[in-house]
Amino acid sequence: MDWQIEASEVRYISGNNHVGVINAFPEQKVLYRSDTKAPLAVVSKRFQVVQPGEILEFYRDLTACNGFELETAGVLRQGRKFWALARTGQSTTLKGRDKVDGYLLLATACDGTLATTAQFTSVRVVCNNTLQIALGQANGAIKVPHRSAFDPEAVKRQLGITVSSWDGFVARMKALVDRPVDPDSAEGLLRRVLTYQGPDTKATVVNEQAVATVRALYEGGGQGAQMASSRGSAWGLLNSVTEYIDHHRRARSNDHRRDAAWFGQGAQIKQRAWDEAMKLVA
């Protein structure tokens, strides 16, 4: 994060074989890294740039004023997205040794694809799986769109309201631990969750390869799958899906996999798995 986002007017060359007049397109600007000069995005001239240093200081300030501890930070997609994980200090241990810690996932994108976001999440220690913490009817995310001027104080005020959700989340996790799942029910849940849109139709198609992989994780191959909290339980089934998304799902790189698991299609699959698991304990 030790670089600046620079901006330059979009220019193009008109003429044959790219030999001709250099023209400006003032409605758009190119964002690029100050260190490598690598391009990051083309955005409108109204786009509000927030510098990496400002973001990191905001993360540090935000976590300190809530008594959280900033643990790690980094970039995704060559610097297009910034993220940090802050430990909230909240933690629980399920059925003996299965520890789950509460975190705040902070993220923003320099290219407008992701609003500045503060999202409560949990990390299961044994496998480093992440799971978004659902807050009742809300999804637990505070978002500041890039159309708005970045107002750190507004985010801090919103964030203070949501910390109390941890106890409810723990109660749901414990209910999943106590809910046995027979093989047919497990198979049905996976086939409802692990789907994709067919190429030629709008119908959803079951991802058979993913179902087989997740089933193998659930049946003992996954990290922590043999723990008392996981064996044959809805909690174990949920974690087999999150482990697949976070660590095994096919992706161009680990960087792309993490991006999808936190903010993209992987996050949506994890949310579907959570929703289906909640139906088992309703």
C-alpha positions in Angstrom: 0.0 0.0 0.0 3.1 2.3 0.0 2.2 4.1 -3.2 -0.2 6.8 -4.5 -3.0 6.6 -7.0 -2.3 9.1 -9.8 -4.8 10.3 -12.3 -4.4 11.3 -15.9 -6.8 12.5 -18.6 -7.7 9.8 -21.2 -6.0 10.4 -24.5 -6.2 8.5 -27.8 -4.5 8.7 -31.2 -6.6 9.2 -34.3 -5.2 8.4 -37.7 -4.1 5.4 -39.7 -1.8 2.8 -38.1 -1.9 4.8 -34.9 0.1 7.6 -36.4 -1.8 10.9 -36.2 -3.2 13.4 -33.8 -3.3 12.8 -30.0 -6.8 13.7 -28.7 -8.1 14.2 -25.2 -11.3 12.7 -23.7 -11.9 14.9 -20.7 -15.0 13.0 -19.4 -12.8 10.1 -18.2 -9.6 9.7 -16.4 -7.1 6.9 -16.0 -6.0 5.9 -12.5 -2.5 4.4 -12.2 0.0 3.4 -9.6 2.7 6.0 -8.8 5.4 3.4 -8.3 5.0 1.0 -11.3 2.9 3.3 -13.5 0.6 0.2 -14.0 -3.0 1.2 -14.9 -5.7 0.5 -12.4 -8.9 1.7 -13.9 -10.6 4.1 -16.2 -13.2 6.1 -14.3 -15.4 9.2 -14.8 -13.9 12.6 -13.9 -16.4 12.8 -10.9 -14.9 9.7 -9.3 -13.6 10.4 -5.8 -10.1 8.9 -5.4 -9.1 7.8 -1.9 -5.4 7.1 -1.5 -4.1 3.8 -0.1 -2.4 5.7 2.8 -5.7 7.4 3.7 -7.5 4.1 3.6 -4.9 2.4 5.9 -5.0 5.3 8.3 -8.8 5.2 8.3 -8.7 1.4 9.0 -6.2 2.0 11.8 -8.3 4.8 13.3 -11.6 3.0 12.9 -10.4 -0.2 14.6 -8.7 1.7 17.4 -11.7 3.7 18.3 -13.8 0.5 18.5 -11.2 -1.3 20.6 -10.4 -3.6 17.6 -6.9 -4.7 16.7 -5.7 -4.3 13.1 -4.1 -7.7 12.3 -3.3 -7.8 8.6 -3.8 -5.7 5.5 -3.0 -6.0 1.8 -4.0 -5.5 -1.8 -5.9 -7.6 -4.3 -5.8 -7.5 -8.1 -2.4 -5.7 -8.4 -3.7 -2.9 -6.2 -7.2 -2.4 -7.5 -8.6 -3.4 -4.1 -7.3 -2.8 -0.6 -8.3 -4.9 2.4 -7.6 -5.3 6.1 -8.7 -7.7 8.8 -9.2 -6.4 12.3 -9.7 -8.7 15.3 -12.8 -7.6 17.3 -11.7 -9.5 20.4 -14.9 -11.6 20.2 -14.3 -15.3 20.2 -16.1 -18.6 21.0 -15.2 -22.2 21.2 -17.7 -24.7 19.9 -17.9 -28.2 21.4 -14.5 -28.4 22.9 -11.8 -27.1 20.6 -13.4 -25.6 17.6 -12.5 -21.9 18.0 -14.1 -19.1 15.9 -12.9 -15.5 16.1 -14.8 -12.3 15.2 -13.2 -10.0 12.7 -14.0 -6.8 10.8 -13.2 -7.1 7.1 -12.5 -3.7 5.7 -12.2 -3.2 1.9 -12.3 -0.6 -0.8 -11.6 -0.6 -4.5 -9.8 2.2 -6.4 -11.8 1.4 -9.6 -15.4 1.8 -8.3 -16.2 -1.9 -8.5 -16.5 -2.1 -4.7 -17.7 0.7 -2.4 -15.7 1.3 0.8 -17.0 -1.5 2.9 -16.9 -2.5 6.6 -18.1 -6.1 7.0 -18.3 -8.2 10.1 -16.9 -11.7 9.4 -15.8 -14.8 11.4 -12.7 -16.8 11.0 -12.7 -20.5 12.0 -9.2 -21.0 13.3 -8.7 -24.6 12.4 -9.1 -24.0 8.7 -8.9 -20.2 8.3 -12.4 -20.3 6.6 -14.2 -16.9 6.6 -17.9 -16.5 6.9 -19.9 -13.2 6.7 -21.8 -12.6 9.9 -25.4 -12.1 9.1 -27.1 -9.4 11.2 -30.8 -10.2 11.3 -32.4 -8.7 8.3 -29.3 -6.7 7.3 -26.3 -8.3 5.7 -23.9 -6.7 8.2 -22.1 -4.5 5.6 -21.7 -0.8 5.8 -21.0 0.7 2.4 -19.9 4.1 1.3 -20.3 4.6 -2.5 -17.5 6.4 -4.4 -20.0 9.0 -5.6 -20.0 10.3 -2.1 -17.1 12.1 -0.5 -15.4 9.7 1.9 -16.6 10.5 5.4 -14.7 8.4 8.0 -16.8 9.7 10.8 -20.1 8.5 9.2 -18.7 5.0 8.9 -17.6 5.0 12.5 -21.1 6.0 13.6 -22.7 3.3 11.6 -20.2 0.7 12.8 -20.9 1.2 16.4 -24.5 0.0 16.0 -23.6 -3.4 14.7 -21.0 -4.9 17.1 -23.7 -6.4 19.3 -24.6 -9.0 16.6 -21.9 -11.5 17.7 -23.9 -13.1 20.5 -26.7 -13.9 18.0 -24.2 -15.3 15.6 -22.7 -17.6 18.2 -26.2 -18.9 19.1 -26.8 -19.8 15.4 -23.4 -21.5 15.2 -24.1 -23.6 18.3 -27.5 -24.6 16.8 -25.7 -25.8 13.7 -23.3 -27.8 15.8 -26.2 -29.5 17.6 -28.1 -30.3 14.3 -27.3 -33.8 12.9 -27.6 -34.1 9.1 -28.3 -37.4 7.4 -26.5 -38.2 4.1 -29.5 -37.5 1.9 -30.2 -34.1 3.5 -26.5 -33.2 3.1 -26.5 -34.2 -0.6 -29.7 -32.2 -1.2 -28.3 -29.1 0.5 -25.1 -29.2 -1.6 -27.0 -29.7 -4.8 -29.1 -26.6 -4.0 -26.1 -24.5 -3.1 -23.4 -25.5 -5.6 -25.0 -24.4 -8.9 -24.3 -22.1 -11.8 -26.2 -20.6 -14.7 -26.2 -22.8 -17.8 -24.4 -21.3 -20.8 -27.4 -21.5 -23.2 -30.3 -21.3 -20.8 -31.4 -19.4 -17.7 -31.7 -22.6 -15.8 -29.4 -23.4 -13.0 -27.1 -26.4 -13.3 -25.6 -28.4 -10.5 -21.8 -28.2 -10.3 -21.3 -32.0 -10.0 -17.5 -31.6 -9.5 -17.9 -29.1 -6.7 -20.5 -31.3 -5.0 -18.1 -34.3 -5.1 -15.3 -32.1 -3.7 -17.3 -30.6 -0.9 -18.8 -34.0 0.0 -15.3 -35.4 0.3 -14.3 -32.5 2.6 -17.5 -33.0 4.7 -16.9 -36.8 5.0 -13.5 -36.3 6.6 -11.1 -34.7 4.1 -11.6 -31.2 5.3 -9.7 -29.2 7.9 -11.4 -29.8 11.2 -13.9 -32.2 9.6 -13.2 -34.8 12.2 -13.8 -32.5 15.2 -16.8 -33.2 17.5 -18.4 -30.0 16.4 -18.3 -31.0 12.7 -18.8 -34.7 12.3 -22.2 -35.3 10.8 -23.5 -31.9 11.7 -24.9 -28.9 9.9 -21.9 -26.9 11.1 -19.5 -29.3 9.5 -21.5 -29.2 6.2 -21.5 -25.4 6.2 -17.7 -25.4 6.8 -17.1 -27.9 4.0 -18.6 -25.3 1.6 -16.7 -22.4 3.0 -13.4 -24.4 2.9 -14.1 -25.2 -0.8 -14.8 -21.6 -1.6 -11.8 -20.2 0.3 -9.2 -22.7 -0.5 -10.1 -25.2 -3.3 -12.4 -23.6 -5.8 -10.8 -23.2 -9.2 -9.5 -19.7 -9.9 -6.8 -18.0 -12.0 -4.8 -17.4 -8.9 -5.0 -17.3 -5.1 -5.6 -13.6 -5.5 -8.6 -14.1 -7.7 -9.9 -16.8 -5.4 -9.8 -14.6 -2.3 -11.4 -11.7 -4.2 -14.3 -14.0 -5.2 -14.6 -15.6 -1.8 -14.9 -12.2 0.0 -16.7 -10.1 -2.6 -17.8 -12.0 -5.6 -19.4 -15.3 -6.7 -17.8 -17.3 -3.9 -19.3 -15.0 -1.3 -22.7 -15.5 -2.8 -22.3 -19.3 -2.7 -21.3 -19.0 1.0 -24.3 -16.9 1.7 -26.6 -19.5 0.0 -25.0 -22.2 2.1 -25.6 -20.2 5.3 -29.3 -19.6 4.3 -29.8 -23.3 3.6 -28.1 -24.3 6.9 -30.3 -21.9 8.8 -33.4 -23.7 7.4 -32.1 -26.9 9.0 -32.3 -25.3 12.5 -35.4 -23.1 11.9 
